[in-house]
Amino acid sequence: MKMILQKIAAWLYGMVISVRNTLFDKDIFKGKEYDIPVICVGNITAGGTGKTPMVELVVSHFSKSHNVAVLSRGYKRKTRGYRVVDGLFDHYSDVGDEPLQIKRKFPNVPVIVCERRTEGIERIMNQFPEVNMIIMDDGFQHRWVKPYLNIVMIDFSRPVDKDSFMPNGQLRDSIDSLDRANIFVFTKCPENLLQRDMSLMVAGLKKKPSQATFFTRPRCKEVRSLESGAPVMLPDNCRVIAMSGIGNNDAFFRGLSSRYNVVGTLGFEDHYQYRITDAELLTKALEEHPEAMFFITTEKDAVKLSSLEGFPEELRNRIFYECIGMEFVPTQYTTSAQIEQTLYALLDNEIKRFNDDAHIRGC
């Protein structure tokens, strides 16, 4: 009975999405364009697809040449409306874990949370007149804004063309909406990815010849201590308990298993808000796995754990987190670094085209 109800709900959800997209596609509803480039990093599925590392990569690249701001909804925050993130004094529950993570990594970049993206963009342009580029985190479905560039993230391990609408599946937008994408970035690709597998994945999704595709896998850039925030070197193949509350815990656990001896796991729901009582779960995990030396978690989880007052120091000292970046999958003739530079060149050319068009329009 539950499965039938889920299928009915998924069908109704799909119908609503289809009607809404049709209204925008026929310009009955109109998305707003802006005089500065808006780059959207989004997806069409629920759960983690690697948007935050991509946002950080784009911010890192363009902040060298532009005055960049980041706009996010601030998922699961307790506040509402427009808010500028303060990396030193804000609590993640007020601004969201991912915006706080981004702000702490890029302290000189304005990071704003606002569920109404048009309001957010307009207020950024008023409050920060020097900003000449906005990176919009997770706004592909927010069609009241018409970004200049749409970067769509797709989890390679969960092909969207074989998925179904929520709650029966993970889709929160239709496959047809992918014709609005400018760039596809496939994430969490396997180590032994073949060119044939890449071609098959692209064939089912790419709608236009102009759409660019990139394949990536997560790579640990460094490990840091939760207590001090300082980089550390953990012993090779040390025994650890993996812990995370992200969209795809299993993918994180699998990645850790290639670097450590994972003897136990603690998985929580996405954007999980840790509590003092969770110390009991960690203590129990150590009792069940006395051979474990440390807990390893994600950077997003660390943002929340570091804000948790009263958490036992003996547990805090045993928690470390990985800072994850993106590695572009190399081909037979092209290195990972060369492919990354190809992405940067593509982004730069698109922004040059935007500025040239703006000059012609007299903006």
N, C-alpha and C positions, 0 to 999 in steps of 0.2 A: 504493500500500500504506500509506504514511504517513497519507494522508487517511482511509482506512478505519479504521485504528487510532485516530486522533483521534476519529472519530465514535463508535466503540465506547467509548472512555474517557469521552467526554462523556455518553453514555447512562448508563453506570455511575455517573458522578458525579451526574447528575441524579436517579437512583434513590435514591442515598444521601441527597441533600438532601431529596427528597420524603418519605422515611421519617422522617428526623430531624424535619422540620417537623411532620409528622403527630403524632409523639410529643409534641411541645411543645403543638401546638394542642389535643390531647385531654387535656392535663394529666397525661399519663403521666410526662413530664419536666416539671419546674416551674421557671420562671424566678423569680428572687428580686426582690422589691420592697423599697424602702428608705424610711426615714422622712424623707429629704431628696430633693428632685427630682433625678433623673438624666436629663440630656438627651443623647441619642445623635445624633451626626452620622455618617452612614454611607452606604453605597451597596450595590448588588447586583452590581457589575461589578469586574473587576480593572482596574488602571490609574487614571490621574488623572482625578478628576471634580470637583476643586475643594473637597475636604473641609477642607483646612487654612485657606484664607481664610474659610470659613464658621465653623469653630471660633473663629478669631480674632475674627470679627464678633460671635458670641454671647458670647464671653468679654468683649469690650470693652463690650458693652451691659450685661450682668448684673453685672460687677465694680463698677459704680457703685452697685448696691443690695444685692448679696449678697457673701458670702465664697465665692468660686468656686475650685474645683480642677479641673484637667484630668487625665484618665486616658487613657493611650494604651498600645498594645501595645509600641511602640518597635520598629517593623519593621526587620529586618536588623541589630539591635544584636548585639554579641558577648556581652553579659551575659544573665543570665536572672533571673527573679523580680522582686520588688518593689524599686523604686529611685526615690528622689526626685532629680529633675533639678537640677543645679547649673549655672546659666547661665554662670558665670565659669570653672569649673574642669573641667567634664565635657567629654569628647571625644564627638563625634557617634557614633562607633562603639560607645560604651558605653551610650548612651541612645536613639539614633535621631536622624536629621536633623530630622524635623518637630517632635518634642517639644523639642529644643534650640532650634529657631527660635522656637517659641511661648514658651518660658521667657525667652529673651533679649528678646522683645517685651513680655512681661508679667512683669517680674522679681518683683513682689509676689504673683503667683499661684502656688500650689503646682502643679507639673507632675510627674506620677508616671507611670512606665512599669511595667506588670505584665501579662504575657500572660494570667494568670487574673484576669478582671475582677472576679469576686465577692471574691476575696482583696484585690485592689487597692482596691475601694470600702470594704471593712470596715477595712482598715489606714489608709486616709485618714481615716475617721471617728474612729479611735482616736488617730492621731498629730496630726490637725488638727481638734480638736473644734469649732473656730470655723467650719469649712466647713459651709455650708448649701445648697450646690448643687454637683453634679459634672457636668462636660461630658465625655462619653465619646467619644473620637475613634475612629471606625471600629469600631463594635461592633454593627452591625445584625444580623450573623449570630451573634453571641455570645449565644445565647438563654438562657443560665443567668442573665443579668441581664435583668430586665424594666423597661426605661426608662419613665419617665413620658411622655416625648416622644421620638418618632423623627423626625428630619429626614433625609430621603433625597435624596442628590445624584445627578443624572442628567445625563450629558453629552449636550447637545442634538444634537451631531453624530454620536452613536452610539446610536440609539434601541434601548432594551433589548427592546422587543417584537419586534424583528427580529434579535435576537442569539441565540446558542446557548450551551450550557454549555461551560466550559473542559474540555479544551484546544482544542476545536473553535471556541470563541468566547471571549467575555469574561465571560459570566455566572458568578457564584459563588453565586448564590441564585436561586430561582424567581421568576417574575413574580407568582405568587400571593401571595408573601410581602409584596408591596407593600400588602396590606390592613392591615398593621401600621403603615404610615407615617401620621404626623400631618400632615407638611408635605413637599411635594415642592419642591425647588429645582433648576430646570434651568439648567445652566451652559454657558458657551462658546456662547451664542446668537449668530446672525449679526446684523450691523448692520441689515439690512433685514427684520427679523423682522415678520411680519404677524400680526394677530389670528387669522386663519384657521389659520395654522401652529401657533399656541399651542393653539387648540381641538383640532386634530387630534392633537397630541402628548398632550394631557391625556386625550382620549377613550380612548386605548388603555391608559392606566395607572391612572387614578383609579378606586378601588374603592368609595369612600364619599363621600357629599355633604359630609361634614364635613372632608374632606381639603383643605388649602389648597395652592395652587400659586403659585410665583414663578419668574420668568424673569430670568436674570442674564447678564452678559458680563464678562470680566476687564477691569480698568482699571488702568493703571500709576499708582500714587500718587506715586512718586518713584524716582529712580535714585541709587544709592550706589556709592561706590568700594570695591572689595574691600580695598584696602590700608589705607584710613583709616576706612571705614565712614561717611564724611560724605556728605551729599547733594551731588549735582553737577548741572550743566546741560550736557548734551551738545549739540553743534551740530545744528541741524535737518537731517534727511536725511543724516546722516553715514554713511560706509561702515563697516559692522561685520560681524563674524563672530558668528553666533548659536551658543550652546553650551548644552546642557542634558542632564540625565539624569533625566527625570521620566516620568510615565506616558503623556503624550501630547506628545512633542517637536514633532510637526508643528504642533499648535495653537499652541504657544509661538512657533515660527518664523513662522507666519502673522501672529500678533499683532505681532511685531517688524517685519515687513515693512510694516506700516501706519504705522510711526513712523520707521523707519530704512531706509537702503539696504543690505539684507542681501546681501553678496557671497559668503558661504560659510556652511556650517553644520557643526557637530559634534554628533552625537546619540549619547547613551549610553543604556543600559538604566535603568529606573526605580530610584531610590535608589543610583545608581552611586557607588562609593567611589573617589575620585580617588587617583592615585598620582604619585609624583615623575616616573616615566617618561612620564606623560601630557604633560609639558612638551614632549616631542618631537613629539607630535601638534599641539600649539598652534603650535610653531615651524614645522612643516611647513605648517600652514594659512596662516600669515603669509607663507611663501615662495610659496605658490600664489596668495595674494591680497594682494600687496604694497600694494594701494590701501586695504586695511582699516586703520582707525584704532584700533579697539577690539574687544574681545570683550564681548558682552552675554550674561549668564546669568541664572538664576533665583535667588530668595532662598534656596531650599532647597539649590541647588548651592553658593551662596556660603558657607553654613554649613560645608560640607565643605572647600571650597577654602581658607577662612580658617584651618582647623585643620591644613593640610598644611605641615609644616615642611620647609624646604629648597627650596621652590618658587622658581624664579628670579625675582628682584625685577623684572627688566625685563619679564617676562610678567605678574606680579602687578599691576604699575602700569597695565597696559592692560586689566584685567578690571573690568567694572562689572556691577552686578546691579539688576534691577527689583524693586521691592516692589509686589506685585500685590494689589489689592483687588477687591471685587465691586461692579459697578454694576447696579442693577435696571433692567430694560428698561422704558422709559416707554410709556404708551399715548396714545391721542389726547387723553384727558381727564385723565390722571394723570402727574405727573412722577416721575422716578426717586426723588427724595428722599421724596415722599409714599408711594410703594410701600414703601420701606425702613421708614418709620415705621409702616406698616400691619403689617409683619412684627414689629416691636418690640412693638406693641400686642397682637398675637396672642400672642406669647410671654409678655408680662406677664400677660395674662388667664388663660393656662393655668397659670402659676405661682400666681396668686391662687386659682384653683380648687383647685390642689393643697393650698395652705395652708388654705383653708376646709374642705376634706375632712379634712385632718389634725386640724383643731380639733374637728370633729364626732366623729372617731374617738378623740379624746382623746390624740393623739400629742404 
